Amino acid sequence: MRLALFQPDIPQNTGALIRLTACLGVPLDIIEPCGFLFDDRRLRRAGLDYHDQAELRRHSSWEAYQQHLNGRLLLLTTRGGTAYTDFKYEGGDSLLLGRESAGVPDAVHEAATARLVIPLRPETRSLNVALAGAMALGEALRQTDGFPGGFPGMGNQT
């Protein structure tokens, strides 16, 4: 299981997702360009001291990311047709989160194996990207028994 961010805009969200993936032992892919300097102090503050524990790979472009992609690409999008809780995840999946300001271009939509949505109340627009990533990654890890820690039903690592 991997988490990927497409051209993230907000350093605090990226920092929060670096922290999330470090804590859960999930690799994180950053597809550049980012809307901020990657050494931004806000990125460091949001990620606390977890940057060194994160398995992070930066890709210079969408095309460069595609060359390293193994497994299925699952796009989280408000334009998705399948609820993220109704999808059957596999261990080699990559969950892709779009840019906070604009999502992803149509070419990225077309490249996705599946487009997943988090059902929301109709009068709301979207969730914060870090919250959406945490929800979807949690469900994917639950289904694939990928959580660390050795808790029953939560992974086999100790």
Backbone as ProteinMPNN parsed JSONL, in Angstrom:
{"seq_chain_A": "MRLALFQPDIPQNTGALIRLTACLGVPLDIIEPCGFLFDDRRLRRAGLDYHDQAELRRHSSWEAYQQHLNGRLLLLTTRGGTAYTDFKYEGGDSLLLGRESAGVPDAVHEAATARLVIPLRPETRSLNVALAGAMALGEALRQTDGFPGGFPGMGNQT", "coords_chain_A": {"N_chain_A": [[0.851, -1.176, 0.0], [0.504, 2.227, -0.816], [0.647, 5.8, -0.464], [-0.084, 8.662, -2.362], [0.589, 12.008, -3.351], [-0.636, 14.442, -5.473], [0.92, 17.082, -6.825], [0.92, 18.836, -4.406], [-0.472, 21.672, -2.653], [-0.49, 22.857, -0.114], [1.602, 23.207, 2.554], [1.207, 22.396, 5.239], [-0.74, 20.376, 5.116], [0.633, 18.454, 3.621], [2.739, 17.943, 5.394], [1.259, 16.835, 7.53], [0.398, 14.479, 6.294], [2.831, 13.244, 5.782], [3.549, 12.674, 8.391], [1.413, 10.93, 9.093], [1.864, 8.74, 7.301], [4.402, 7.949, 8.115], [3.889, 7.082, 10.734], [2.209, 4.921, 10.237], [3.695, 3.285, 8.662], [3.648, 3.394, 5.861], [4.633, 3.913, 2.544], [5.187, 7.114, 0.979], [4.455, 8.999, -1.856], [5.396, 11.91, -3.533], [4.235, 13.929, -5.983], [5.594, 16.178, -8.026], [5.284, 19.473, -9.629], [5.376, 21.035, -6.394], [3.27, 23.328, -4.604], [4.734, 24.915, -2.934], [7.867, 25.547, -1.258], [9.792, 22.708, -0.704], [11.247, 22.494, 1.628], [9.925, 24.035, 3.411], [9.19, 25.627, 6.473], [6.683, 25.304, 7.632], [5.862, 22.867, 6.665], [7.643, 21.152, 7.984], [6.909, 21.684, 10.669], [4.225, 20.754, 10.768], [4.647, 18.06, 10.257], [6.034, 17.321, 12.441], [8.55, 15.577, 14.142], [8.754, 13.458, 12.395], [9.696, 13.223, 9.828], [12.164, 11.981, 9.248], [11.525, 9.359, 9.704], [9.764, 8.68, 7.782], [9.015, 7.014, 4.732], [9.725, 8.36, 1.934], [9.233, 9.377, -1.381], [10.1, 11.495, -3.927], [8.812, 12.721, -6.979], [9.547, 14.125, -10.09], [7.579, 14.806, -11.894], [4.258, 14.043, -13.206], [4.55, 12.145, -15.218], [7.029, 11.018, -14.555], [6.341, 9.843, -12.123], [4.508, 7.895, -12.978], [6.21, 6.073, -14.215], [7.295, 4.72, -12.076], [5.188, 3.521, -10.887], [3.609, 0.773, -9.488], [1.18, -1.742, -9.426], [-2.307, -1.024, -8.701], [-3.781, 2.169, -9.412], [-5.521, 4.27, -7.416], [-7.743, 6.777, -7.335], [-8.724, 9.32, -5.192], [-11.494, 11.275, -5.244], [-13.868, 13.938, -5.604], [-15.393, 13.502, -7.76], [-15.741, 10.827, -7.942], [-17.031, 7.48, -8.518], [-17.479, 5.334, -6.88], [-17.992, 4.514, -3.535], [-15.495, 4.913, -1.075], [-15.495, 3.048, 0.961], [-16.802, 0.903, -0.097], [-15.137, -0.288, -1.851], [-12.849, -2.847, -2.87], [-9.804, -3.264, -1.607], [-6.321, -3.892, -2.392], [-3.099, -5.113, -1.385], [-1.01, -3.947, -2.925], [-1.901, -1.503, -3.837], [-1.996, 1.99, -4.797], [-2.951, 4.914, -3.328], [-4.174, 7.874, -4.492], [-4.119, 11.315, -3.929], [-5.535, 14.397, -4.858], [-4.549, 17.728, -5.876], [-4.978, 20.364, -3.568], [-6.169, 22.788, -4.405], [-7.156, 22.308, -6.981], [-7.648, 19.628, -7.605], [-7.065, 16.927, -9.798], [-5.812, 16.757, -13.197], [-7.724, 15.825, -16.173], [-6.346, 13.779, -17.559], [-5.062, 12.383, -15.522], [-7.247, 11.426, -14.107], [-8.183, 9.64, -16.047], [-6.131, 7.793, -16.073], [-6.415, 6.406, -13.743], [-7.195, 3.389, -12.052], [-9.47, 3.095, -10.523], [-11.955, 5.408, -9.365], [-12.525, 6.873, -6.428], [-14.811, 7.933, -3.893], [-15.514, 9.877, -0.993], [-18.408, 9.754, 0.677], [-20.373, 12.611, 1.213], [-22.383, 15.076, 2.905], [-24.875, 16.658, 0.892], [-24.843, 19.466, 0.825], [-22.266, 20.193, 1.288], [-18.84, 20.63, 0.154], [-16.181, 19.437, 0.056], [-13.673, 17.485, 1.802], [-10.835, 18.286, 3.89], [-7.702, 17.574, 2.431], [-5.803, 16.056, 3.849], [-7.348, 14.872, 5.846], [-9.105, 13.352, 4.254], [-7.256, 11.637, 3.048], [-6.346, 10.235, 5.314], [-8.694, 8.912, 6.135], [-9.294, 7.227, 3.9], [-6.903, 5.759, 3.635], [-6.872, 4.476, 6.104], [-9.12, 2.763, 5.852], [-8.275, 1.187, 3.683], [-5.986, -0.049, 4.777], [-7.193, -1.427, 6.88], [-8.794, -3.279, 5.495], [-6.834, -4.787, 4.191], [-5.372, -5.865, 6.181], [-3.204, -4.358, 7.051], [-2.302, -2.673, 9.088], [0.213, -1.605, 11.404], [1.544, -3.03, 14.459], [0.456, -5.364, 15.689], [-2.105, -5.802, 16.754], [-5.132, -7.67, 17.117], [-6.596, -8.346, 14.025], [-5.478, -6.095, 12.991], [-3.098, -6.097, 11.578], [0.108, -7.78, 11.347], [2.556, -7.136, 12.347], [4.928, -6.548, 14.998]], "CA_chain_A": [[0.0, 0.0, 0.0], [1.227, 3.496, -0.883], [-0.155, 7.015, -0.566], [0.561, 9.594, -3.279], [0.037, 13.366, -3.401], [-0.431, 15.072, -6.769], [1.232, 18.506, -6.806], [0.271, 19.444, -3.237], [-0.436, 23.13, -2.521], [-0.47, 23.349, 1.26], [2.647, 22.47, 3.27], [0.715, 21.787, 6.477], [-1.392, 19.104, 4.764], [1.692, 17.515, 3.241], [3.398, 17.559, 6.647], [0.376, 15.925, 8.268], [0.396, 13.187, 5.611], [4.139, 12.64, 6.053], [3.44, 12.121, 9.755], [0.502, 9.786, 9.028], [2.491, 7.591, 6.647], [5.501, 7.496, 8.976], [3.318, 6.345, 11.867], [1.567, 3.69, 9.778], [4.638, 2.492, 7.88], [3.195, 3.384, 4.473], [5.428, 4.823, 1.711], [4.504, 8.294, 0.453], [4.973, 9.557, -3.101], [5.05, 13.31, -3.784], [4.345, 14.216, -7.41], [5.858, 17.616, -8.134], [5.783, 20.47, -8.692], [4.594, 21.409, -5.224], [2.92, 24.737, -4.545], [5.523, 25.49, -1.847], [9.216, 25.003, -1.177], [9.694, 21.462, 0.06], [11.868, 22.652, 2.944], [9.115, 25.017, 4.128], [9.126, 25.377, 7.924], [5.326, 24.854, 7.961], [5.875, 21.436, 6.361], [8.351, 20.506, 9.105], [6.13, 21.81, 11.899], [3.064, 19.864, 10.682], [5.119, 16.676, 10.297], [6.794, 17.173, 13.686], [9.872, 14.974, 13.937], [8.526, 12.184, 11.712], [10.242, 13.237, 8.466], [13.235, 10.992, 9.116], [10.955, 8.015, 9.793], [8.878, 8.477, 6.635], [9.568, 6.519, 3.467], [9.234, 9.393, 1.036], [9.841, 9.431, -2.712], [9.647, 12.644, -4.709], [8.815, 12.512, -8.427], [9.632, 15.443, -10.718], [6.4, 15.06, -12.729], [3.288, 12.954, -13.309], [5.142, 11.119, -16.085], [8.063, 10.328, -13.771], [5.634, 9.002, -11.15], [3.929, 6.751, -13.682], [7.279, 5.108, -14.497], [7.572, 3.967, -10.848], [3.935, 3.0, -10.351], [3.33, -0.662, -9.541], [-0.134, -1.989, -8.845], [-3.433, -0.205, -9.142], [-3.843, 3.567, -9.009], [-6.866, 4.568, -6.932], [-7.86, 8.219, -7.176], [-9.769, 9.853, -4.32], [-11.991, 12.453, -5.937], [-15.281, 14.249, -5.431], [-16.044, 13.009, -8.979], [-15.677, 9.373, -7.919], [-18.271, 6.746, -8.703], [-17.56, 4.256, -5.898], [-17.665, 4.928, -2.175], [-14.213, 4.322, -0.67], [-15.763, 1.922, 1.862], [-17.365, -0.193, -0.89], [-14.105, -0.765, -2.77], [-12.012, -3.943, -2.369], [-8.401, -2.873, -1.734], [-5.272, -4.904, -2.433], [-1.879, -4.632, -0.748], [-0.141, -3.189, -3.82], [-2.577, -0.306, -4.336], [-1.534, 3.346, -4.503], [-4.059, 5.852, -3.159], [-3.738, 9.177, -4.984], [-4.868, 12.495, -3.502], [-5.315, 15.508, -5.766], [-4.124, 19.051, -5.427], [-6.024, 20.989, -2.749], [-6.843, 23.873, -5.115], [-7.701, 21.987, -8.299], [-7.773, 18.197, -7.87], [-6.11, 16.429, -10.798], [-6.309, 16.93, -14.568], [-8.465, 14.702, -16.76], [-5.428, 12.685, -17.914], [-4.829, 11.604, -14.304], [-8.509, 10.695, -13.906], [-8.247, 8.549, -17.013], [-5.102, 6.799, -15.747], [-6.775, 5.703, -12.508], [-7.927, 2.121, -12.121], [-10.773, 3.374, -9.917], [-12.133, 6.737, -8.79], [-13.254, 6.645, -5.182], [-15.358, 9.139, -3.274], [-15.971, 9.824, 0.397], [-19.74, 10.348, 0.635], [-20.565, 13.781, 2.065], [-23.694, 15.721, 2.828], [-24.942, 17.36, -0.395], [-24.587, 20.907, 0.941], [-20.835, 20.412, 1.518], [-18.037, 20.49, -1.057], [-15.095, 18.459, 0.133], [-12.901, 17.414, 3.046], [-9.411, 18.591, 3.847], [-7.03, 16.461, 1.762], [-5.149, 15.198, 4.841], [-8.404, 14.056, 6.466], [-9.554, 12.373, 3.26], [-6.205, 10.636, 2.929], [-6.343, 9.396, 6.515], [-9.872, 8.042, 6.107], [-9.168, 6.2, 2.864], [-5.781, 4.885, 3.968], [-7.321, 3.633, 7.216], [-9.994, 1.705, 5.325], [-7.46, 0.283, 2.859], [-5.157, -0.857, 5.681], [-8.089, -2.341, 7.608], [-9.183, -4.372, 4.606], [-5.684, -5.602, 3.779], [-4.675, -6.245, 7.411], [-1.925, -3.696, 6.9], [-1.899, -1.813, 10.199], [1.297, -2.113, 12.25], [1.255, -3.069, 15.881], [0.133, -6.673, 16.236], [-3.441, -5.914, 17.347], [-5.963, -8.597, 16.339], [-7.263, -7.72, 12.885], [-4.845, -4.82, 12.671], [-1.747, -6.31, 11.046], [0.848, -8.846, 11.998], [3.838, -6.66, 12.825], [4.962, -6.259, 16.435]], "C_chain_A": [[0.892, 1.232, 0.0], [0.206, 4.624, -0.895], [0.62, 7.958, -1.475], [-0.176, 10.926, -3.264], [0.375, 13.982, -4.743], [-0.272, 16.573, -6.586], [0.586, 19.238, -5.626], [0.531, 20.947, -3.146], [-0.078, 23.602, -1.119], [0.537, 22.551, 2.089], [2.155, 21.79, 4.551], [0.013, 20.454, 6.2], [-0.361, 18.055, 4.386], [2.431, 17.037, 4.477], [2.566, 16.589, 7.452], [0.359, 14.543, 7.632], [1.744, 12.492, 5.712], [4.104, 11.978, 7.428], [2.564, 10.867, 9.757], [1.2, 8.564, 8.441], [3.677, 7.07, 7.444], [4.961, 6.641, 10.114], [2.73, 5.005, 11.455], [2.491, 2.813, 8.937], [4.25, 2.351, 6.421], [4.066, 4.344, 3.662], [4.57, 5.949, 1.139], [5.224, 8.782, -0.792], [4.478, 10.998, -3.232], [5.304, 13.571, -5.258], [4.451, 15.733, -7.559], [5.393, 18.144, -9.488], [4.818, 20.701, -7.535], [4.302, 22.91, -5.292], [3.651, 25.468, -3.438], [6.925, 24.918, -1.932], [9.185, 23.782, -0.272], [10.374, 21.538, 1.416], [11.149, 23.7, 3.792], [9.014, 24.659, 5.611], [7.739, 24.896, 8.353], [5.166, 23.362, 7.687], [6.518, 20.678, 7.518], [7.52, 20.545, 10.38], [4.938, 20.846, 11.888], [3.466, 18.404, 10.78], [5.863, 16.332, 11.568], [8.151, 16.552, 13.383], [9.78, 13.632, 13.204], [9.14, 12.12, 10.319], [11.306, 12.158, 8.264], [12.722, 9.558, 9.169], [10.061, 7.684, 8.602], [9.665, 7.899, 5.461], [8.966, 7.383, 2.368], [9.988, 9.342, -0.287], [9.232, 10.613, -3.458], [9.819, 12.343, -6.191], [8.736, 13.882, -9.099], [8.394, 15.804, -11.538], [5.446, 13.86, -12.648], [3.876, 11.807, -14.132], [6.223, 10.327, -15.34], [7.427, 9.408, -12.738], [5.1, 7.742, -11.828], [4.971, 5.678, -13.984], [7.586, 4.236, -13.283], [6.327, 3.285, -10.269], [3.848, 1.493, -10.57], [1.97, -0.867, -8.901], [-1.171, -1.01, -9.362], [-3.322, 1.221, -8.607], [-5.291, 3.889, -8.666], [-6.94, 6.055, -6.599], [-9.011, 8.548, -6.23], [-10.22, 11.18, -4.906], [-13.463, 12.677, -5.633], [-16.078, 13.815, -6.653], [-16.057, 11.48, -9.047], [-17.041, 8.727, -8.053], [-18.487, 5.632, -7.697], [-17.177, 4.797, -4.533], [-16.394, 4.201, -1.728], [-14.404, 3.125, 0.248], [-16.336, 0.715, 1.128], [-16.34, -0.83, -1.824], [-13.292, -1.864, -2.106], [-10.549, -3.609, -2.656], [-7.497, -4.09, -1.776], [-3.985, -4.292, -1.889], [-0.983, -3.775, -1.62], [-0.747, -1.912, -4.367], [-1.837, 0.968, -3.956], [-2.755, 4.256, -4.462], [-3.559, 7.24, -3.523], [-4.694, 10.264, -4.528], [-4.525, 13.642, -4.43], [-4.856, 16.773, -5.072], [-5.277, 19.726, -4.681], [-6.827, 22.016, -3.548], [-7.574, 23.426, -6.375], [-7.892, 20.498, -8.571], [-6.682, 17.722, -8.808], [-6.684, 16.676, -12.186], [-6.997, 15.659, -15.085], [-7.566, 13.52, -17.101], [-5.13, 11.806, -16.707], [-6.084, 10.809, -13.957], [-8.549, 9.463, -14.794], [-7.24, 7.446, -16.709], [-5.458, 5.955, -14.527], [-7.528, 4.413, -12.803], [-9.338, 2.3, -11.585], [-10.757, 4.792, -9.37], [-13.08, 6.591, -7.605], [-13.685, 7.963, -4.565], [-15.678, 8.858, -1.807], [-17.337, 10.493, 0.399], [-19.873, 11.477, 1.671], [-22.007, 14.27, 1.962], [-23.741, 16.592, 1.574], [-24.628, 18.854, -0.311], [-23.121, 21.228, 1.242], [-20.052, 20.076, 0.25], [-17.027, 19.362, -0.976], [-14.475, 18.496, 1.525], [-11.497, 17.96, 2.821], [-8.696, 17.361, 3.295], [-6.349, 15.52, 2.763], [-6.178, 14.322, 5.55], [-8.899, 12.984, 5.504], [-8.526, 11.262, 3.096], [-6.177, 9.689, 4.115], [-7.527, 8.433, 6.521], [-9.694, 6.895, 5.115], [-8.026, 5.24, 3.167], [-6.154, 3.956, 5.121], [-8.197, 2.484, 6.744], [-9.192, 0.697, 4.504], [-6.59, -0.61, 3.737], [-5.996, -1.841, 6.485], [-8.428, -3.544, 6.741], [-8.029, -5.313, 4.282], [-4.868, -6.084, 4.98], [-3.273, -5.625, 7.448], [-1.506, -2.764, 8.018], [-0.728, -2.425, 10.954], [0.807, -2.325, 13.67], [0.824, -4.385, 16.471], [-1.21, -6.782, 16.939], [-4.268, -6.871, 16.497], [-6.724, -7.848, 15.24], [-6.624, -6.441, 12.432], [-3.409, -5.005, 12.17], [-0.991, -7.323, 11.866], [2.21, -8.389, 12.523], [3.784, -6.43, 14.332], [5.796, -5.048, 16.705]], "O_chain_A": [[1.897, 1.29, 0.709], [-0.947, 4.433, -1.283], [1.844, 8.049, -1.376], [-1.403, 10.97, -3.176], [1.546, 14.042, -5.119], [-1.229, 17.26, -6.228], [-0.207, 20.158, -5.826], [1.603, 21.432, -3.51], [0.569, 24.637, -0.958], [0.35, 21.353, 2.304], [2.643, 20.717, 4.905], [0.159, 19.507, 6.973], [-0.471, 16.896, 4.788], [2.723, 15.848, 4.599], [3.095, 15.623, 8.002], [0.312, 13.538, 8.341], [1.796, 11.262, 5.727], [4.576, 10.854, 7.598], [2.93, 9.856, 10.356], [1.138, 7.477, 9.015], [3.933, 5.866, 7.448], [5.521, 5.589, 10.421], [2.749, 4.054, 12.235], [2.106, 1.713, 8.542], [4.491, 1.31, 5.808], [4.222, 5.498, 4.063], [3.388, 5.764, 0.852], [6.443, 8.957, -0.791], [3.29, 11.273, -3.062], [6.433, 13.453, -5.735], [3.512, 16.468, -7.254], [5.135, 17.359, -10.401], [3.603, 20.578, -7.686], [5.012, 23.66, -5.962], [3.222, 26.55, -3.036], [7.147, 23.912, -2.606], [8.608, 23.827, 0.814], [10.095, 20.708, 2.282], [11.702, 24.194, 4.775], [8.775, 23.501, 5.953], [7.621, 24.159, 9.332], [4.426, 22.672, 8.389], [5.982, 19.668, 7.974], [7.436, 19.546, 11.095], [4.669, 20.19, 12.895], [2.718, 17.591, 11.323], [6.278, 15.19, 11.761], [8.827, 16.977, 12.446], [10.64, 12.77, 13.38], [9.109, 11.064, 9.686], [11.339, 11.5, 7.224], [13.41, 8.638, 8.726], [9.649, 6.537, 8.433], [10.822, 8.251, 5.232], [7.837, 7.159, 1.932], [11.217, 9.274, -0.315], [8.014, 10.718, -3.602], [10.832, 11.786, -6.611], [7.922, 14.714, -8.699], [8.177, 16.977, -11.845], [5.784, 12.812, -12.098], [3.715, 10.638, -13.781], [6.314, 9.108, -15.484], [7.924, 8.307, -12.504], [5.236, 6.643, -11.291], [4.643, 4.492, -14.007], [8.087, 3.123, -13.44], [6.413, 2.56, -9.277], [3.993, 1.004, -11.691], [1.652, -0.206, -7.913], [-0.944, -0.275, -10.322], [-2.835, 1.449, -7.5], [-6.178, 3.792, -9.515], [-6.268, 6.525, -5.681], [-10.14, 8.107, -6.442], [-9.42, 12.105, -5.048], [-14.216, 11.724, -5.43], [-17.307, 13.761, -6.599], [-16.35, 10.907, -10.096], [-18.068, 9.331, -7.747], [-19.566, 5.04, -7.658], [-16.152, 5.463, -4.39], [-16.242, 3.005, -1.978], [-13.532, 2.258, 0.301], [-16.353, -0.387, 1.676], [-16.646, -1.804, -2.511], [-13.068, -1.818, -0.896], [-10.106, -3.663, -3.804], [-7.837, -5.163, -1.279], [-3.811, -3.075, -1.933], [-0.25, -2.939, -1.092], [-0.176, -1.294, -5.265], [-1.145, 1.025, -2.94], [-3.499, 4.357, -5.437], [-2.607, 7.729, -2.915], [-5.908, 10.163, -4.708], [-3.356, 13.847, -4.758], [-4.79, 16.855, -3.845], [-6.424, 19.661, -5.122], [-8.043, 22.106, -3.383], [-8.517, 24.09, -6.803], [-8.271, 20.136, -9.685], [-5.513, 18.068, -8.639], [-7.899, 16.791, -12.345], [-6.864, 14.578, -14.51], [-7.98, 12.371, -16.948], [-4.963, 10.596, -16.859], [-5.993, 9.648, -13.558], [-8.907, 8.374, -14.345], [-7.471, 6.286, -17.05], [-4.862, 4.901, -14.306], [-8.383, 4.36, -13.687], [-10.29, 1.732, -12.12], [-9.717, 5.314, -8.968], [-14.251, 6.242, -7.75], [-13.005, 8.98, -4.7], [-16.06, 7.747, -1.437], [-17.424, 11.694, 0.146], [-19.532, 11.31, 2.842], [-22.74, 13.91, 1.041], [-22.734, 17.21, 1.226], [-24.186, 19.441, -1.299], [-22.765, 22.392, 1.429], [-20.529, 19.339, -0.614], [-17.008, 18.457, -1.81], [-14.718, 19.411, 2.312], [-11.04, 18.077, 1.684], [-9.039, 16.233, 3.648], [-6.322, 14.309, 2.545], [-5.909, 13.153, 5.825], [-9.092, 11.834, 5.9], [-8.88, 10.086, 3.013], [-6.006, 8.482, 3.949], [-7.374, 7.264, 6.876], [-9.917, 5.733, 5.453], [-8.168, 4.032, 2.977], [-5.792, 2.779, 5.113], [-8.029, 1.35, 7.193], [-9.406, -0.51, 4.618], [-6.468, -1.805, 3.47], [-5.562, -2.963, 6.743], [-8.359, -4.686, 7.194], [-8.239, -6.514, 4.116], [-3.789, -6.651, 4.808], [-2.296, -6.276, 7.822], [-0.461, -2.122, 7.92], [-0.678, -3.643, 11.127], [-0.261, -1.83, 14.033], [0.828, -4.513, 17.696], [-1.445, -7.755, 17.655], [-4.123, -6.884, 15.275], [-7.4, -6.853, 15.498], [-7.169, -5.754, 11.568], [-2.588, -4.105, 12.346], [-1.412, -7.68, 12.966], [2.944, -9.195, 13.093], [2.719, -6.15, 14.883], [5.945, -4.645, 17.859]]}, "name": "protein", "num_of_chains": 1, "seq": "MRLALFQPDIPQNTGALIRLTACLGVPLDIIEPCGFLFDDRRLRRAGLDYHDQAELRRHSSWEAYQQHLNGRLLLLTTRGGTAYTDFKYEGGDSLLLGRESAGVPDAVHEAATARLVIPLRPETRSLNVALAGAMALGEALRQTDGFPGGFPGMGNQT"}
